[in-house]
Amino acid sequence: MTDQTGQATPTTPLRAAIIGTGAIADAHAQALRATPDGELVAVLDRHLDHAQAFADRWGGPAVADSLETLLATGAIDVLHICTPPGVHAEQAIAALDAGVHVVCEKPAALALDELDAMTDAASRNDRRLAVVFQQRTGTAAAHVKGLLESGALGRPLVATCQTLWYRAPEYFAVPWRGKWATEGGGPTLGLGIHQIDLLAWLLGDWASVNGQLWRLARETEMEDVSTATVAFENGVVASVITSALSPRETSSIRIDTELATITVDHLYGHGHEHWRITPAPGVDPAVVDAWSALPADEEPSGHDPLVRDIYRALATGAPLPSTATDPARSFEIVTAIYSSATSGRTVERASLRDDADRMRSLESPIVDLRR
């Protein structure tokens, strides 16, 4: 903000609360500590002792009795939702209707109908809803996105997107995991959505999806592996695989364009060293050098840059950055995978919302190949 002379003026930090004090909440608290535009003033959890321990660890914010009480006091500007996905929609809509911005961990909801209701609540209250897809952030990802959008690498043609993670049977013993009613979906929603989201952030709107769901080893209601082909509106065809059964874990995206191959190989976050651009034969070395000119001040992906940029936008009244917009895009792709697996047909973006059952719940029949 500036005063009448055009000089920068200090702003009062936005007051933030975190609901849900599990492991991911620490990343939010750290990110709030790192941004001058936000301040953690309250925390709450269904287990009061967990909330108190979290508050003690992060500088002593107030411990609230309930979300309803906290919202009624008008004591916060932003609510960070770090609870299990089954309650995200209810909590987000309550906060938005109370005039509070929302930063919500993924998956944002159990189904697309719920997410649509959340975005509708943000619109009618002129508040902002940001879903945490922190893998969009980082200076290397921004550089690659700029190259793709400028056409410097030629037309993108084909891509692969892999989330090959390992989750032992004990992981699914947590009461809310592995159940349609409380987790919403299997690893396609809970794990793979991060890489799917990064792919879509780089390539733009999707056009169609053909997907399959498989249960190969884990005792859950949902899939433990999914496979899909995703076509994008710009003509790119992508192969997408998500697994919770892969001991050598990796997260990777590859995009082949007319002039180069872009790869990012990492696990839970990426920096400059994880990205590579390989030129096609015959490309001028000087052009390749220009592609590879990453910013001197490296910033890896993570919650810190995402929360910082969200709060800067909220504090100044600017639109949310592209790293925090389009909360439904990757959720649509995930929903289309479940919808296609159920119908056995390719799902077009224009007709996705015609599948009323999948809009209400991702629950789908799974091909069970366990032995």
N, C-alpha and C positions, 0 to 999 in steps of 0.2 A: 504494500500500500504506500501511497505518497501523499505529502501534504501539498498546500497550495503553491509552494515553491518548486515542487517536483522532487523533493528530497524523500528518500525512503523513511518511513516511520515504523516504529516497532508495533507489532501486533500482539494481542493477548493470546497465549496458547489456547487452542481448543481443548475443552475438558473431555477426557475420554474415560470410558469404563470398559472392562473386559468381563464377559460372562463366560464361565467355563475356564477352569484353571488347570487343565491338563497340560501335557508337554508342549503343545503348539502355542499355548498362551505365553510361554516365556519368549518366543520369537516376537510376539506382538509387543510385549512389555519392553523388550530390548529396542525394537524399532521406535517405539514411542519415546524412549529415553534418548534416542539418537536424533530426533527431529525437534527443532526449536518451535514448530507450530503446533505441537501437541503435548499434553500432560496427562499422565495417568492419575485420575483422582478417585476411582472407585473400582472394586472388583466384587464379583459374586459367583457363588458356586452352590450347587445343591448340598454339598458337604461343607458346613461352616468352617470346620478345622482346616480343610484344604484351602479355602479362600483366605483364611487368616495367615496360614503359612506362606502362601503366595504373596500376600500383601507385605508381610515382614521381609520377604526376599527382595521386593521391588520398591522399597522406600516408604512403605507405610501408607498407601492409599486407603481410603475408607472401605470397610467391608459392608456391603449392602445386604439387607434382609431378603429382598426380593426384587425382581425386575420391575414389577408394577410400582412398588414403593419408590424405587430409584427414578423411574420415568416421571412419576407424579411430582417429584420435588423440583424438576427442571434443572437438576444439578449437572447435567452432562450435555455435550454437543454431539458426541460420536459414540456409538456402541460397537465394540469389537466382539463378534460372535465366534466363540471357540468351543462350542458345545457339540455333541454328536448331531449328525445331520437331521435326525428325526424331528428336532425342535427348532431348526433354523428358521423356517418360514414364519412360525408363530411369533418367535422372538423378534425377527426383523420387522415384520409388519407392525407389531406393537410399538417398536421404537420409531419407525418412520411415521406412524400416525401420531406419535407424541412430538413430532418435529425434530427428531434426532437422526443424523446421518448414520449409515451402517457400513461397517467393514466386516465381511462375512467370510469365514474359511470355507474352502471347498470340501465336499460338494455343497453347493449353496442350498440345495433342497433335496427332497426325496423324489420329486418328479417335476416335469416341466410346467405343469399347471401351477404348482406351488411357486416356482421361480417367476412365472408370469405374474402371479398375485403380488409377489415382492416388488417387481419392477413397476407394477401398476401403483402400488402404495407409494413408492418413491416419486413417481410422476405427479400423483394427485396432491402430495404434500410438498412438492418442490424441494425434496431432499435427495441426497445422493446414495446410491447403493453400489458398493465396490466389492466384488468377489475376489478373493485372494488367489491369483494365478501369478505367483512371483517369478516363475520361469520366463515370463515375458520381459523381465527387467535385465539390466546389465548392459554395459557399453558394447560388448561384442554382438549381442542380439540386436541392439538398436542399429549398429553398423550394417549388419547383414540385411535387416529389414529395409534400410535405406537403399542398399544396392539393388534389392529385388524390386522395390517400388519405382526406382529410377530407370529400370531397364538396363542397367549397366552390365548385367550378366546374361542378357538375352532373355528369351521367354522360358519360364520354368515349365518342365515337361513331366517329370515323374518323381515320386518321393516315396520314402519309407519312414515309418514312425514306429519305434519299438519301446515298450516299457516292459522290460524283462526283470522283474523283481522276485524276491523270495520271501514268502510269509509262511512260517512254520505252522503246524496245526494249532499250537498254543495261541497264536495271534487271533484266531477265530473263536477262542474260548471267552473273549470279552463279551459280556451279555448282549450288547447291541450290535455286534458284528455278525456277519453271515446270515442276516435275516432281512427279508424284503421290507418288513414293517418298520425297522429301525435304522438300517444302513442304506436302504434305497436301491442299491445295486451292488454287484460284485466289483472286482478290481478294475473293470472297464470304467466304472464311475469313480471308485475310490482312489485308484492309483493311476490308471492310464490317462485320465482326463487332463493331467498336467502336460504331458507331451502332446496330446491331441490339441490342447489349447495353444501351445507354442506353435505347432504346425499351422493351425488356422490363423493365428496372429501374423505369421509370416506370409501366408498364401492368400488370405482373404476368405470370402464367403464360399460355403460348400454348396454343391448342387445335388448330389445323390450319394447314397450309401447302400452297400450290400454287406450284411454282417452275419456272423455265426457265433454262437455261445457254446462253450464246452465245459463240462465238469470232468476232470481227469484224475484228481487225487484228494481234494479237500472235502471234509464233511461240512458243507454249507448248503443253504437253500439255493445259492446263486452259482454263477460260473466261476471257475478259477482261471480260465483262459478265454480270450475272444480273438477273433480274426475278422478283418473287414477290408473292403475296398471303398475308398472315398474319392469321389470326383469333385473337383472344385470348379467354380464358375469360370475361372481363367483357363480351364482346360487341363490342369494338372491332375494326374491320377496317382493316388497314394495307397500303399499297402500299410495297414495298421494292425499291429499285434500287441496284445496286452497279456501278461502272465504273472501269476503269483507263485509260480513253481520253479523259478529259474535260479539255481544256486550262484552262478556267476552273474551278478546283477549289473544291469546297464540300462541307461536311458539314452536313446539315440534318435536323431533325425538326419535324414539325407535328402537333399533336394538336387536333382540334376536339371540344369538349365542348358540352353543352347551353347553357352560358352564356358560353363564351369560346373563342378560338383561342390556343394556346400555340405559339410557334415558337422554335427555337434554330438560328441560322445561324453557322457558324464553319468552321474547317478542322481543326486538330489539337488544339484545346483551347478552352475557353469561359470567359468571365467574365460579370459582370452585363450588360455592354453587348450581349452576344450573344443574350440572352433577351428575349422580348416576349410580353405577354399582351394580347390585343385582345378587349374585351367584345362580347357580342352586343347588338343594339339593345335599349334599354329597361332595361339593368342599371343599378341605382343607382350613381351616381358614387362615393359613399362606400364601397360594396362594392368597386368597382374599385380605389380607393386602398388598401384593406386588402390586396387581392391583390398590389399592386405594392410593398408595403413590404418590400423586400429587406433583409437584415441590413446594418447600418451598416459592419461590418468585413467587407469583401469578401475572399473567397478563391477564386481561379480553380481550375479543374480541373487535375489534374496528379499526377505521381508523389509529390510531397512530402506532400500531405495523405493520400493513400492509404497510403503506407508509415508515416507517423506514426500513423495510426489503427490499422493492423495491429499495429504494435509496442506501442502502448499496451494493446491487448487481450491480446497475448501476455505482456506484462510483468505485467499484473494478473490474468491468468487469466479475463478476461471473454470472452464470445463475440465472434467477429469482427464488425466492423460490416457493415451491409448492403451497403456499397460493396465488400466483399470476400467475400461469401457467394455461394451458388448458382453455382458455377463452370461447371456444365453447361448452364444455361438457354439462353444464346445459342448455345452449341455445338450444342444440340439443334435450334434453329431453322435454323442453317446446314446441319446434316446433313439436315434435312427438305427443304430446298431442293434439295440434290443428289439425295435419294431421290425426290422428286416429279418432278424433271426426268428421272430414269432410268425411272420407272414410267409417267409420263404421268398419274398420279392424284394426288388430294389426299391428303396424309399427315396422319393424326390423331396427336396426341401419344401416345395410349394404345398405338398400334401402331408407333411409330417404330422401337423396338428389334426388331421382327419382320424388318426389312430387314437380315439378317445381313451381306450384302455391304457395305452402306454403313456398318454399325457397325464393320467391320474396316478399311475404306478408303473415302474419299469419291470414289474414281475413278468417273467417270460418262461416258457418251457426251455429246459436246458438239455442238450445232448449229453447223456451220462455215460462216460466210457471208463469209469472206475472199475478196477479189478481187485 
